[in-house]
Amino acid sequence: MMMMWSVVTGLKRRSHMYGGPTHQSPFLDRICFLRSIQEGEKGNTAIFGVASPPLAAGQPTLTSSLFPRIMTKEETSAERDDMQIDRRELEHPQVSTIPRGFNADYLKLYYGKLFPHADIYRWLSYGNDGKHPACDHSYFGRREFSFTLENDIYVRFQSFNNAVDMENSIREKCPYKIDIGPVYSVDPAKRHAYSQSGNNVFAPVERELIFDIDMSDYDDVRYCCSGADVCLNCWPLMTIAIKVLDTALRDDFGFNHILWVYSGRRGVHCWVCDGRARRLSNEQRAAIADYFRVYKGGENYVKKVNLAGAVLHPFLARSYTDVLKGFFEGRLLASQNLFASTERFQKILEIIPDESIASELLDKWQGNRRSSISKEDVNVVRWEQLKHVLQSGKQKAQGLRRCVEEIIFTYTYPRLDMEVSKHMNHLLKAPFCVHPKTGRVCVPIDPNNCDSFDPTTVPTLSQLLEELNMSGMRSESEDEWERTSLGESIKFFRSSFLSPLLKSCKEEMESLYNSKVKQSKNALNW
C-alpha cells in the first residue's frame, strides 16, 4: 500500500516503530506518519527532509495546523468500520493538506528544494563564472543583495563570492524577500573600508535597466479593484504594458535579453540585461525612461496626457494602432463600464478642452437612461457618440481630434515608476521570490504569450509543497521542482532567457578578448 503524503526519506522504516508493517491498514499508516512528524517537532528531527529547530514552549506545532490530532487506541478500534473511507481517500487524495497562502514555516522548504539558486547565480554572473581568460571573477562578488527578514528587518549590501555562499546564506536566513542591486566598483560588504579613503571608490558601475509597473497606479481608471487588489478585469492593463514596452525596447533600442517577471501580487517587473543596457549611465537611463513617459501629473491634474504636435511620435502611433486602441474599445470600455455612470463619464469629459462640447455630451447622456438608448452596450454607444463629435469635420480645426487619442492613452498607456528606471542604485525584487502577502511565486512572464498569463493561477508556496508531498519520491536525475507546477516557469527562464543571454555574453567576451589581443600584438609590432 502506498504511503500517504510521504516525502520523508526512510519514512516507511520509521512506521515499523509505531505500528508494525505498513500493510496492516491505511489508517494505521496515517497514524504512523503523523506520529513520526510529531516526534520530529519535539527535537531537531528532519521534517520533509529539512532540519527543524526545537519549538519554544506554547508555540503551535506544524502538525497542529496541517493534520488532525492522533487518535487513541480505543478511538482507533471504534473507527474500524470506516476503513473504506480511508481507501477512497487514498484513491482520490485531497489537495488541501497544507494551508493556503504564505507561511513563513515553509520558506526553508522552498529555499531548500525549489528555489533555482544555480540559475540565479549564472544569470547574475553574465559568463564571468567560467575559465575564459577574459572572465572577471570578482564580478559576482561585487553585486549587492538585500534581504528582508521577519518583522521587516532589512539587511542591505550583502555580497557572495560564489553560488555556494549565496545559496547557504539564503537557506540559512530564509528571507521573506530578496532584492537585487547593482554591481559596485568594490565588494559592497566592504564598502566602509573604502569610504575612509575619501575618493569615492565605492560606486555602482553596472546595473540592468529595470522597469517597475504597479497596478495601484491605475486606480483612477479602474473600478473593479483598488490598491493591492487585482482581478482578471484589470490585469490586462499589465498585459498591455508588457506589449508596449517590450516591442519598443526591442525595435526602437535594439535590446534582446529582456526578462518580464510577475511581482507576486499587483504588478510586473522588467529586466533589460544586454551588456550595453547594464553599462548605461544614470543620465542615459533617465533619457530612456523619458522616452516612454506619456502619463504626467499628479492627483490634482485633470488632464494627465497631452499629445502635442501635428502627428504622433512613431513609437506612440505604433502603440496606439497596434495595441492601445483595440484594447480600449474591445475590452476596457465594457470591463470597467467607463460610461455607465455620471461620475465615470464626467471624468472622461473633463479631458476635453472645449467646455461647450463636454456640456453638450453631458446633457445628452444625463437625459437618456440606459433603457432608452438601445439594446447595445451603453459604454460602446456613448463612446461612439463622443468620437463622432470630436472627430467630425467642424472640430478638426479646433484641434479636438487628438482628444480621442489622449483619452485612450490616459486609460491604457503604461504607468512607470520613473525613479526606479533612472538610477542604478535602485533595488528590485529577485525572480522566484515568494510574495509574503499572497504566497505567490514571482514567476517569469512570456511577452510573446502574455495574453494567457493569469495571476490567479500562479503557483503559491503552499501549493508547491502540496505537490511535492503528493508526487512521491523523485528519481536521481530529476530536480525537485520538476515535480511541481514551478517547473514550467524554470524551464522557460532557462530556455527563453538564460541560455540566449549566456551565449551572447560568451560571444561578447570572446570578441572583447580577441580585440585586446590584437591591440597588444599591434603595439608590439610598432
N, C-alpha and C positions, 0 to 999 in steps of 0.2 A: 504494500500500500504506500503510495507516495506521501511523503511528509508535507504538512501544510505550511505554507509561507516560509519555507526553510531557505535562508541564505547564510546560515552559520556552518562553517566547515566543522565536520565532526559531530553535528547535532544528533545524528542517528545513534552514534555511540553513547552520547550523554543520556539518551532516552532510556537506556537499559538501567541506569542508576535510579530512575524514578518510577518505573512501572513495567519493567521487563521488556521483551522484544516488541518492536513496533507492530507486529502482525496481530497483537491481541485485539485492538479495536481502534478505529479512528478517533473515538472520543478520548481514549487514554493517550493517543498520540498527541492530541491537543494539550492535554494536561501536562505531559512530559515537556512539551515545548515551552509552555507558559512558566513552568517551574524552573526550567533552565534559564529562561530570561530573567526571572525574578532573582535567582541566585546571582546572576551577573550584576544586578543592580546593587547587591549588598557589598560587593567587593570590586576590585579592579579587574573584572572579567570582560572578555571581548563580547560586545553586543553587536550583531550584524557585522562582525569582522573588524570592529574598531574598539580600541580600549576605552572603557568608560570609567571616569574617576568616581570614588565613593561619594554618595549623596549625603548632603547635610541633613541633620535631624529635621523632620517635618516637611522636607522637600518632596513634592509629588514624584512618583516613580514613572518611568517610561511606560511600564505595563499598565499602570493605573489609568492612563489616558488612551492606551492603544487596545487593551484586551480586557475582557470581563474577568472578574475575580475567579480564583481557582476554587473548585467545589470540593467539599469534604468527601470522605469515603462513603458516608451514608447517602449524601446527595447524589454521588456517582451511581450508587446502586439503584436509587429511585429513578434515575434517568435512563435505565437500560432500555426501556420501551421506546425511547426516542432515537435509537441508533440510526434509523432510516433517514432521519432529518440530516444527521451529520454526513451521511453518504451523499445526499443530494448537494450539500454544501461543497463537498469535495469535487463533485462533477460540475457544479456551477459556482465557482468561488466568488465571493463578494469582492468588490473593488474599493471598499471604504474602510479598510482596517487601519489606515493611518489618517489622522485628522487633516483636513484640507487647509490650505493657506501656508503662511510662513511659520516655521517653528525652528527656533534657534538650536534646539537639541539635535536637529538633523543636518545642520550645516557641516558638522565634522564628517558625516557620512558622505555628503555631497562632494566636499573638497577631497575626500579620501578616495572616492570611487569614480566620480563622474566628471569633475572639472578638468578641462583639457589643458593642464599645466604646460605640457611639452609644446603644444601648438601655439599657445600664447608666447612662450619663450622664443620659438622660431620666428614668429611674426615680428616681435619687437627687436630681434637681433638683426633683421634685414641682411642675412647672409654673413654677418660678422662672427658667427659661431663655428665657422669651418676652418680648414687648414690652408686656404689660399694665402699667398704672401701679402695680398692687399687687405686682409681682414684686420679690423681694428678690434682686438679682443677686450678693450676697455669699454667698448660702445654700450653694451647692455648694462654694465655696472654703473654707468653714468645716467641711467634712466630713473626718474622719480616715480615711486609708487606711494600711494596714500591708502591707509586702511581706516575704515570707520568701524569701530568696535562697539560692543554693547554699551548702552547708555550714552550713545553719541560721543564716544571718545575718539578723537581724530589723531591719527599718527601719520604725520607727513614726512617727506624727504627720506623715505626708505629706499634702499638700493640693494641689489643682489648681484653676486659675482657670476652666477650661473643658474641653470634651470633647477638644479637640486636645492640650492639655497632658497630660491623663490618658492618652490613647492613646499619645502619644510616649514617656511615661515607662514605660508597661507594655511597649511594644515594645523599648525600649532596655534595660531591666533584666531582662526575661524572668523575672519572679518565679515560684518554684515554687508559691507560694500567695499569694492576695490576700485580706486580711481588711478588713472594713468596720467602722468605729467610729461614734461619734455625731457629731452636728453640734454644734460648740462655739460659745461666745459670740464668739470671735475666731478668726482663722486659726491652726490648731494648729501650723503650721510656724513661726509667730512667737510661740509661747507664752512663750519665755524673756524676750522684751521686755516682756510684760505682767506676768510674775511678779515683776519687780523693783518694781512699783508697790505691792505688798503688800496689795492689796484684793481678791484672789481673783477677778480679772476672767475668768481662763481657767477655764471650767466647761462641762460638757455641757448643752445646752438642748433638744435633740431627739434621739430615737433610736427606731427601730422596736421594737415589743415582740417579742422573739425567744424562741424555744424550741429547745433542743438535746436530741435524744434519741439515745442511743448504745446499740448492740446489746450491747456488753460489759457494760452494767449489768444485763443479763438472764442472766448466766452461771449463776446459781444455779437457774434454772428451764428452761434449755435444755441438751440433752445431745447434740445433733448437732454443735455447734461451740462454740468458746470464744474469748475475746479478740477479735481483729480479724477472725476468720473468720466468714463468713456464707454460708448456703445457702438454698435455697427452702423448707426445712422451718422455719427460724426467722425468715426475713424477714417472714412475715405478722404477727409481733409489731409491726413498724414500721407495717404497714398498719393494724392495729388502733389504734395510737397516733394516726395521722393521722385516722381516722374519729372517734374520741372527742373529740380536741381541736378539730378543725375545726368539728364540729357545735356544741360549746359556745361557741367563740369567736364564731360567727355568731348562734346562737339566744339564748344567755344574755347576751352582751356587746354584740351588735349590730354587730360588726365585719364589714366586707365585702371588704376588699382584703387577702387573705391569700395568701402565696406559700410553697408547700412545695417544698423542694429536697433532692435526694439528696446526701448528704455526699461521695460518691465512693468510699466504702469500706464503712462499717458502721452508718450511721445516717441520720437526716433532720434538717433544719433548717426552722424555721418563721419567716417574717417577717410580722408584722401591721403594715400600712403605712397604715392610716387616720390622718387628721390627729390625732384625739384620742388614738389609741394612741401616736403618736410624741411627743406632748407630756405623757405620763404622768410623774409624779414617781417617784422610787425607791420611796417608800412605797406608791404606788398599784400599781406593778409587783409589789412583794412581795405585796400583797393578792391580786392576780390569780393569781400563782404558787401561793399558799397555797390558793386556791380549788380548784386542780387536785391538790393534794397529798393523796395517799392512802397511798402507799408510804412508810413511815417506818422508821428504824432501820438500823443497820449490820450487819456480818457477825456480830456477837455476839448479835443479836436473832433469836430463833426465829420469833416472830410479828411480822411487819412490817406487817400491815394489821389495823387494829382499827376495825370499823364500829360505832361507838357509836350509841345512840339507838333508839327504838322502831321507827322507819321510816327508810329511806334518804333522803338528800337527793334532790330531784327529778333533779338532774343525774346523780348516781350511779345512781339507779334506772333512768333512761333509758339510760345507758351499759351497765348490766348487762343489761337486757332486749333492747335493740336490737342490741348488738354483742358484749359480752364472753361471755355465757353460750353463745350459739350457736357462737362461735369455739372456746371451750374444749372443749365437748363434741363438736363436729363435726369439729375438726381437730387441736387441740393435744394432746389425750389420746393419739391414735394416732401422730402425727408425732414426739412426744417420748417415747412409751412411759412415761408417768408412773407407771404401776402395774406395770411389767414386772419390776421387781427390788425386793428388800427395801430396799436403800439409797434408792431413789426414793420408794417409798410410805411409808417411815418419815418422810421429810421432810414429807409431807402430813399424816400422823397427828400430828406434833408441833404442828400448828396447832390441833388440837382440845384445849380446856382440860380436858376430863374424861378423866383417865388411864384409867379403867376401860373406857370406850368405845373409846379408842385401843388398849388392850391386847387387847380382845375382837376387834377387826378384825385386828390384827396376828397373833394366834394363828390366826385363821381363814384368813388368806391364806398364812401360812407353812406351814400344814398341808395346803394344797391346791396342787398343781402345776398348770401351765398345761393339761396334758392331761386333768386330772380335772375341770376347771371346765366347759368346754363348747367347742364349735367357735367360739363367739363370741370377739371380741377381749377378752383378759384385762383391758385397760385400761377398756373400757366396762363389763364385768361388775363389776369391783371398785368403779368409781365409782358405779354404781347401788346397790351394796350399802352404800357409805358414805352416800350420800344418804338411803337408806331408814332407816338407823339414826339419823341426825341429824335427820331431818325427821318422824320418827314422833311420834304424839301424846304419848307419855310424856316425850319430850325437849323439848317445846315450853316447858314451864315453866322448864326449866333454861337457856334462852337459847341452846341449841346450834343452833337452826335457822339462825342467822346465819353459822355456820361454813362452810356450803356457799358462801355468797356471798364470805366472806373468802378462801377457798381460790381461787376463780375470780379475784378481784381480785389476789391475790398473784401469780398466774401470767400474767395478761394485761394488767393496767392499765398505762398509760404511765408510764415512769420518767423523770422530767425532771431535768435538771441545773438545780437551783433557782437557783443563784447567777448563772447566765447570764441568767436572766429577770428577776432582781430589780434589777439595776444597769444604768444607762445606759451606763457606760463599757466594757462588755464588747465584745470584738471577735467577729465571726462571719464565716466564710469566704464569699466572694462567689459567687453563682451563676456557672456556666460556667467555673469554675476546673478545672484538671486535677489529680486527686489524685496526688501523686508516688509513692505506694506501689502503686497499681493502674493508673495511667494512664487511669482513667475520668473522664469529664467530670461535673461537678456539675450535672445537668440538673434542670429543674423537674418536679414530680410533680402530676398532675391529681388533686385529692382526690375528685372525682366518679368517677374511674376508677382509683383506686389499687390495686384488687384485681388489675389486669392489669399493674402495674408489676413488671418483672423486673430486678433489679440486675445480673444476669449478662449481660444483653444491652445494657446502657448503652454508648454509643459510647466507644471508647478513642482516645487520641491517635494511635496507630499506625494504627488502623482508619480514622480520618478522613483522614489523609494518604494512605493507600492509595486511598480513594475519590476523592480529588482527582486522584491520578495516573491512575486508570482512567477518569475521566469525560471527559477531553479538555479542549478549550478551551471557555470559557464565553461566553455572549452578553453584549452590553454591558448589557442590562437585568437581568442575573442576578447575584445576590450569590454569592460563593464557597460559603458554607455551604448554599445551596440544592441543591448537587450532592452533599451528604453526608447521612448519617443524623442529623446535628445539626440539620438544617433543621426537622424537625417540632417539636423542643423550642423552638427560637427562635420559630417561628410561634405555638406555644402560649403562650409567655411574652408575646408581643406582644398577641395577640387576647384571651386569657382573663384576663390580669393587667394588663399595662401600659396598654392602651387604656382600659379602665374606670377604672383608677386616675387617669390624667391627666385624663379627663373630669370625674371627681369633684373633683380638685384645682382645675380651672378654675372649676367651679361654686362651690366654697368660696371661692376667691379673689375671684370676682366679687361674691359675696354680702357678703363682708367689706368690700370696697371700697365698695360701694353703701351699706352701713351707716355707714361712716365719713363718706362724702359727705353723707349725710342728717343725721348728727350735726353736721357743720360748718355746714350750712345752718340748722339749728335754733338753733345758738349765735349765728349772725349775726342771725337774726330776733329773738332775745331782746334 
